[in-house]
Amino acid sequence: MDIEKHLILTGSSEVSWKDAIVKTITEASKSIDYLSSIKILEQRAKIDGNKISEYFVELDLGFVLDLNRK
């Protein structure tokens, strides 16, 4: 039986929403094992003048618990 746990994470990028998503997953994978799912909850951006200067994403990141870990 698998048990999946979820974390809500916010990431950012100066390039795009996709880049913010990829960066957030990459950083999370450095300290969280068994990543299994992602749900994009929100996308927003900071505007500077008439241009987007920073992209933000809020993610629901799922990972499977290792029930055999001691």
TORVEX-541409 format. One record per atom (N, C-alpha, C, CB): residue number from 0; atom name; x, z, y; residue in one letter. Coordinates in Angstrom, 3 decimals, always signed. Glycine has a CB too. Layout:
% TORVEX-541409
(rec NUM; CA; (X; Z; Y); A);
...
This chain:
% TORVEX-541409
(rec 0; N; (+0.840; +0.000; -1.176); M);
(rec 0; CA; (+0.000; +0.000; +0.000); M);
(rec 0; C; (+0.885; +0.000; +1.239); M);
(rec 0; CB; (-0.956; +1.213; -0.002); M);
(rec 1; N; (+0.630; -0.904; +2.158); D);
(rec 1; CA; (+1.360; -0.955; +3.420); D);
(rec 1; C; (+0.584; -0.229; +4.504); D);
(rec 1; CB; (+1.629; -2.409; +3.837); D);
(rec 2; N; (+1.307; +0.496; +5.317); I);
(rec 2; CA; (+0.722; +1.131; +6.493); I);
(rec 2; C; (+1.414; +0.536; +7.704); I);
(rec 2; CB; (+0.872; +2.701; +6.454); I);
(rec 3; N; (+0.622; +0.016; +8.632); E);
(rec 3; CA; (+1.177; -0.592; +9.828); E);
(rec 3; C; (+0.945; +0.333; +11.018); E);
(rec 3; CB; (+0.551; -1.983; +10.080); E);
(rec 4; N; (+1.991; +0.542; +11.778); K);
(rec 4; CA; (+1.920; +1.362; +12.986); K);
(rec 4; C; (+2.058; +0.428; +14.185); K);
(rec 4; CB; (+3.035; +2.479; +12.997); K);
(rec 5; N; (+1.489; +0.813; +15.318); H);
(rec 5; CA; (+1.502; -0.044; +16.501); H);
(rec 5; C; (+2.077; +0.688; +17.709); H);
(rec 5; CB; (+0.090; -0.540; +16.813); H);
(rec 6; N; (+2.815; -0.071; +18.517); L);
(rec 6; CA; (+3.342; +0.415; +19.789); L);
(rec 6; C; (+2.903; -0.555; +20.885); L);
(rec 6; CB; (+4.908; +0.552; +19.747); L);
(rec 7; N; (+2.606; -0.018; +22.041); I);
(rec 7; CA; (+2.322; -0.847; +23.200); I);
(rec 7; C; (+3.608; -0.903; +24.030); I);
(rec 7; CB; (+1.101; -0.283; +24.039); I);
(rec 8; N; (+4.103; -2.111; +24.248); L);
(rec 8; CA; (+5.346; -2.307; +24.996); L);
(rec 8; C; (+5.103; -3.252; +26.162); L);
(rec 8; CB; (+6.462; -2.858; +24.078); L);
(rec 9; N; (+5.842; -3.039; +27.251); T);
(rec 9; CA; (+5.797; -3.943; +28.394); T);
(rec 9; C; (+7.176; -4.540; +28.594); T);
(rec 9; CB; (+5.318; -3.210; +29.677); T);
(rec 10; N; (+7.229; -5.854; +28.708); G);
(rec 10; CA; (+8.494; -6.553; +28.926); G);
(rec 10; C; (+8.398; -7.444; +30.151); G);
(rec 10; CB; (+8.879; -7.384; +27.692); G);
(rec 11; N; (+9.556; -7.896; +30.621); S);
(rec 11; CA; (+9.562; -8.756; +31.804); S);
(rec 11; C; (+10.647; -9.816; +31.705); S);
(rec 11; CB; (+9.759; -7.923; +33.069); S);
(rec 12; N; (+10.496; -10.827; +32.537); S);
(rec 12; CA; (+11.467; -11.922; +32.609); S);
(rec 12; C; (+11.324; -12.587; +33.972); S);
(rec 12; CB; (+11.254; -12.962; +31.446); S);
(rec 13; N; (+12.407; -13.139; +34.453); E);
(rec 13; CA; (+12.362; -13.925; +35.683); E);
(rec 13; C; (+12.140; -15.408; +35.379); E);
(rec 13; CB; (+13.659; -13.737; +36.483); E);
(rec 14; N; (+12.038; -15.756; +34.076); V);
(rec 14; CA; (+11.931; -17.157; +33.659); V);
(rec 14; C; (+10.487; -17.554; +33.333); V);
(rec 14; CB; (+12.821; -17.408; +32.445); V);
(rec 15; N; (+9.840; -16.815; +32.399); S);
(rec 15; CA; (+8.493; -17.186; +31.954); S);
(rec 15; C; (+7.877; -16.052; +31.133); S);
(rec 15; CB; (+8.533; -18.493; +31.121); S);
(rec 16; N; (+6.563; -16.190; +30.856); W);
(rec 16; CA; (+5.901; -15.212; +29.988); W);
(rec 16; C; (+6.461; -15.312; +28.574); W);
(rec 16; CB; (+4.365; -15.431; +29.978); W);
(rec 17; N; (+6.706; -16.527; +28.103); K);
(rec 17; CA; (+7.265; -16.697; +26.761); K);
(rec 17; C; (+8.618; -16.006; +26.649); K);
(rec 17; CB; (+7.403; -18.188; +26.419); K);
(rec 18; N; (+9.455; -16.159; +27.660); D);
(rec 18; CA; (+10.766; -15.509; +27.657); D);
(rec 18; C; (+10.613; -13.987; +27.649); D);
(rec 18; CB; (+11.593; -15.956; +28.880); D);
(rec 19; N; (+9.645; -13.473; +28.377); A);
(rec 19; CA; (+9.394; -12.023; +28.386); A);
(rec 19; C; (+8.979; -11.537; +26.998); A);
(rec 19; CB; (+8.300; -11.667; +29.421); A);
(rec 20; N; (+8.158; -12.311; +26.306); I);
(rec 20; CA; (+7.727; -11.956; +24.951); I);
(rec 20; C; (+8.915; -11.947; +24.004); I);
(rec 20; CB; (+6.652; -12.936; +24.446); I);
(rec 21; N; (+9.705; -13.016; +24.032); V);
(rec 21; CA; (+10.865; -13.129; +23.140); V);
(rec 21; C; (+11.863; -12.005; +23.400); V);
(rec 21; CB; (+11.551; -14.496; +23.317); V);
(rec 22; N; (+12.146; -11.718; +24.665); K);
(rec 22; CA; (+13.092; -10.640; +25.008); K);
(rec 22; C; (+12.586; -9.281; +24.533); K);
(rec 22; CB; (+13.333; -10.602; +26.526); K);
(rec 23; N; (+11.303; -9.031; +24.689); T);
(rec 23; CA; (+10.732; -7.744; +24.273); T);
(rec 23; C; (+10.822; -7.576; +22.761); T);
(rec 23; CB; (+9.267; -7.630; +24.729); T);
(rec 24; N; (+10.494; -8.614; +22.008); I);
(rec 24; CA; (+10.587; -8.551; +20.547); I);
(rec 24; C; (+12.040; -8.364; +20.122); I);
(rec 24; CB; (+9.997; -9.830; +19.904); I);
(rec 25; N; (+12.953; -9.088; +20.744); T);
(rec 25; CA; (+14.374; -8.988; +20.410); T);
(rec 25; C; (+14.892; -7.570; +20.640); T);
(rec 25; CB; (+15.191; -9.988; +21.240); T);
(rec 26; N; (+14.561; -6.988; +21.765); E);
(rec 26; CA; (+15.022; -5.628; +22.060); E);
(rec 26; C; (+14.386; -4.609; +21.118); E);
(rec 26; CB; (+14.705; -5.263; +23.515); E);
(rec 27; N; (+13.089; -4.750; +20.848); A);
(rec 27; CA; (+12.398; -3.817; +19.952); A);
(rec 27; C; (+12.982; -3.876; +18.546); A);
(rec 27; CB; (+10.894; -4.128; +19.910); A);
(rec 28; N; (+13.355; -5.072; +18.109); S);
(rec 28; CA; (+13.879; -5.225; +16.745); S);
(rec 28; C; (+15.237; -4.547; +16.555); S);
(rec 28; CB; (+13.998; -6.702; +16.400); S);
(rec 29; N; (+15.903; -4.201; +17.631); K);
(rec 29; CA; (+17.189; -3.498; +17.534); K);
(rec 29; C; (+17.012; -2.052; +17.079); K);
(rec 29; CB; (+17.911; -3.531; +18.880); K);
(rec 30; N; (+15.835; -1.483; +17.320); S);
(rec 30; CA; (+15.627; -0.079; +16.946); S);
(rec 30; C; (+14.406; +0.155; +16.058); S);
(rec 30; CB; (+15.493; +0.750; +18.186); S);
(rec 31; N; (+13.617; -0.887; +15.807); I);
(rec 31; CA; (+12.427; -0.751; +14.962); I);
(rec 31; C; (+12.558; -1.709; +13.784); I);
(rec 31; CB; (+11.116; -1.037; +15.773); I);
(rec 32; N; (+12.486; -1.163; +12.572); D);
(rec 32; CA; (+12.559; -1.977; +11.358); D);
(rec 32; C; (+11.176; -2.492; +10.966); D);
(rec 32; CB; (+13.171; -1.165; +10.204); D);
(rec 33; N; (+11.152; -3.564; +10.202); Y);
(rec 33; CA; (+9.955; -4.109; +9.565); Y);
(rec 33; C; (+8.870; -4.548; +10.551); Y);
(rec 33; CB; (+9.386; -3.090; +8.633); Y);
(rec 34; N; (+9.283; -5.200; +11.656); L);
(rec 34; CA; (+8.285; -5.751; +12.580); L);
(rec 34; C; (+7.385; -6.711; +11.814); L);
(rec 34; CB; (+8.967; -6.476; +13.787); L);
(rec 35; N; (+6.082; -6.633; +12.072); S);
(rec 35; CA; (+5.161; -7.434; +11.267); S);
(rec 35; C; (+4.115; -8.201; +12.066); S);
(rec 35; CB; (+4.470; -6.556; +10.302); S);
(rec 36; N; (+3.805; -7.776; +13.283); S);
(rec 36; CA; (+2.765; -8.486; +14.025); S);
(rec 36; C; (+2.909; -8.233; +15.521); S);
(rec 36; CB; (+1.367; -8.057; +13.543); S);
(rec 37; N; (+2.296; -9.124; +16.276); I);
(rec 37; CA; (+2.282; -8.977; +17.731); I);
(rec 37; C; (+0.941; -9.459; +18.253); I);
(rec 37; CB; (+3.452; -9.766; +18.392); I);
(rec 38; N; (+0.433; -8.747; +19.237); K);
(rec 38; CA; (-0.779; -9.161; +19.932); K);
(rec 38; C; (-0.467; -9.080; +21.426); K);
(rec 38; CB; (-2.030; -8.258; +19.537); K);
(rec 39; N; (-0.705; -10.162; +22.127); I);
(rec 39; CA; (-0.460; -10.174; +23.562); I);
(rec 39; C; (-1.700; -9.613; +24.245); I);
(rec 39; CB; (-0.125; -11.618; +24.080); I);
(rec 40; N; (-1.535; -8.455; +24.872); L);
(rec 40; CA; (-2.664; -7.775; +25.493); L);
(rec 40; C; (-2.901; -8.231; +26.931); L);
(rec 40; CB; (-2.442; -6.283; +25.462); L);
(rec 41; N; (-1.798; -8.481; +27.648); E);
(rec 41; CA; (-1.936; -8.832; +29.062); E);
(rec 41; C; (-0.722; -9.610; +29.540); E);
(rec 41; CB; (-2.128; -7.572; +29.918); E);
(rec 42; N; (-0.963; -10.534; +30.439); Q);
(rec 42; CA; (+0.103; -11.245; +31.131); Q);
(rec 42; C; (-0.166; -11.106; +32.616); Q);
(rec 42; CB; (+0.183; -12.755; +30.696); Q);
(rec 43; N; (+0.875; -10.794; +33.376); R);
(rec 43; CA; (+0.734; -10.706; +34.824); R);
(rec 43; C; (+2.055; -11.113; +35.458); R);
(rec 43; CB; (+0.317; -9.270; +35.269); R);
(rec 44; N; (+2.061; -11.288; +36.764); A);
(rec 44; CA; (+3.273; -11.745; +37.433); A);
(rec 44; C; (+3.365; -11.155; +38.829); A);
(rec 44; CB; (+3.311; -13.275; +37.499); A);
(rec 45; N; (+4.597; -11.093; +39.304); K);
(rec 45; CA; (+4.881; -10.673; +40.672); K);
(rec 45; C; (+5.097; -11.937; +41.492); K);
(rec 45; CB; (+6.135; -9.713; +40.745); K);
(rec 46; N; (+4.491; -12.001; +42.659); I);
(rec 46; CA; (+4.623; -13.167; +43.519); I);
(rec 46; C; (+5.463; -12.787; +44.728); I);
(rec 46; CB; (+3.232; -13.707; +43.954); I);
(rec 47; N; (+6.436; -13.633; +45.023); D);
(rec 47; CA; (+7.288; -13.450; +46.198); D);
(rec 47; C; (+7.111; -14.696; +47.061); D);
(rec 47; CB; (+8.814; -13.222; +45.799); D);
(rec 48; N; (+6.461; -14.535; +48.185); G);
(rec 48; CA; (+6.130; -15.703; +49.009); G);
(rec 48; C; (+5.044; -16.501; +48.337); G);
(rec 48; CB; (+7.369; -16.587; +49.254); G);
(rec 49; N; (+5.348; -17.730; +47.978); N);
(rec 49; CA; (+4.358; -18.561; +47.282); N);
(rec 49; C; (+4.833; -18.932; +45.883); N);
(rec 49; CB; (+4.066; -19.831; +48.088); N);
(rec 50; N; (+5.727; -18.114; +45.319); K);
(rec 50; CA; (+6.335; -18.423; +44.027); K);
(rec 50; C; (+6.340; -17.189; +43.124); K);
(rec 50; CB; (+7.769; -18.950; +44.220); K);
(rec 51; N; (+6.169; -17.395; +41.816); I);
(rec 51; CA; (+6.273; -16.292; +40.859); I);
(rec 51; C; (+7.739; -15.893; +40.748); I);
(rec 51; CB; (+5.690; -16.692; +39.458); I);
(rec 52; N; (+8.009; -14.608; +40.961); S);
(rec 52; CA; (+9.388; -14.129; +40.910); S);
(rec 52; C; (+9.687; -13.331; +39.641); S);
(rec 52; CB; (+9.679; -13.278; +42.125); S);
(rec 53; N; (+8.630; -12.799; +39.001); E);
(rec 53; CA; (+8.842; -12.052; +37.763); E);
(rec 53; C; (+7.566; -12.083; +36.922); E);
(rec 53; CB; (+9.263; -10.586; +38.066); E);
(rec 54; N; (+7.764; -12.266; +35.613); Y);
(rec 54; CA; (+6.664; -12.338; +34.652); Y);
(rec 54; C; (+6.647; -11.062; +33.819); Y);
(rec 54; CB; (+6.798; -13.593; +33.738); Y);
(rec 55; N; (+5.456; -10.526; +33.574); F);
(rec 55; CA; (+5.303; -9.308; +32.774); F);
(rec 55; C; (+4.341; -9.565; +31.623); F);
(rec 55; CB; (+4.800; -8.130; +33.647); F);
(rec 56; N; (+4.623; -8.967; +30.476); V);
(rec 56; CA; (+3.725; -9.035; +29.323); V);
(rec 56; C; (+3.539; -7.633; +28.749); V);
(rec 56; CB; (+4.281; -10.007; +28.238); V);
(rec 57; N; (+2.335; -7.372; +28.326); E);
(rec 57; CA; (+2.042; -6.126; +27.613); E);
(rec 57; C; (+1.702; -6.526; +26.183); E);
(rec 57; CB; (+0.855; -5.306; +28.297); E);
(rec 58; N; (+2.452; -5.978; +25.225); L);
(rec 58; CA; (+2.336; -6.368; +23.824); L);
(rec 58; C; (+1.928; -5.192; +22.947); L);
(rec 58; CB; (+3.649; -6.951; +23.331); L);
(rec 59; N; (+1.122; -5.478; +21.942); D);
(rec 59; CA; (+0.831; -4.532; +20.867); D);
(rec 59; C; (+1.706; -4.994; +19.707); D);
(rec 59; CB; (-0.736; -4.489; +20.479); D);
(rec 60; N; (+2.766; -4.265; +19.453); L);
(rec 60; CA; (+3.739; -4.643; +18.432); L);
(rec 60; C; (+3.510; -3.804; +17.186); L);
(rec 60; CB; (+5.189; -4.468; +18.952); L);
(rec 61; N; (+3.302; -4.464; +16.053); G);
(rec 61; CA; (+3.059; -3.766; +14.795); G);
(rec 61; C; (+4.286; -3.787; +13.910); G);
(rec 61; CB; (+1.881; -4.383; +14.063); G);
(rec 62; N; (+4.461; -2.712; +13.164); F);
(rec 62; CA; (+5.548; -2.659; +12.179); F);
(rec 62; C; (+5.081; -1.853; +10.986); F);
(rec 62; CB; (+6.844; -2.041; +12.789); F);
(rec 63; N; (+5.613; -2.208; +9.817); V);
(rec 63; CA; (+5.227; -1.562; +8.562); V);
(rec 63; C; (+6.107; -0.341; +8.336); V);
(rec 63; CB; (+5.341; -2.550; +7.367); V);
(rec 64; N; (+5.475; +0.772; +7.997); L);
(rec 64; CA; (+6.211; +1.995; +7.705); L);
(rec 64; C; (+6.873; +1.904; +6.336); L);
(rec 64; CB; (+5.281; +3.214; +7.767); L);
(rec 65; N; (+8.082; +2.395; +6.246); D);
(rec 65; CA; (+8.810; +2.455; +4.979); D);
(rec 65; C; (+8.445; +3.778; +4.317); D);
(rec 65; CB; (+10.374; +2.325; +5.192); D);
(rec 66; N; (+7.512; +3.732; +3.392); L);
(rec 66; CA; (+7.021; +4.955; +2.751); L);
(rec 66; C; (+8.039; +5.568; +1.784); L);
(rec 66; CB; (+5.732; +4.661; +2.009); L);
(rec 67; N; (+9.074; +4.805; +1.437); N);
(rec 67; CA; (+10.097; +5.300; +0.520); N);
(rec 67; C; (+11.309; +5.884; +1.237); N);
(rec 67; CB; (+10.541; +4.191; -0.391); N);
(rec 68; N; (+11.335; +5.807; +2.556); R);
(rec 68; CA; (+12.457; +6.323; +3.337); R);
(rec 68; C; (+12.459; +7.851; +3.301); R);
(rec 68; CB; (+12.388; +5.814; +4.798); R);
(rec 69; N; (+13.628; +8.418; +3.114); K);
(rec 69; CA; (+13.752; +9.884; +3.058); K);
(rec 69; C; (+14.398; +10.416; +4.291); K);
(rec 69; CB; (+14.544; +10.320; +1.846); K);
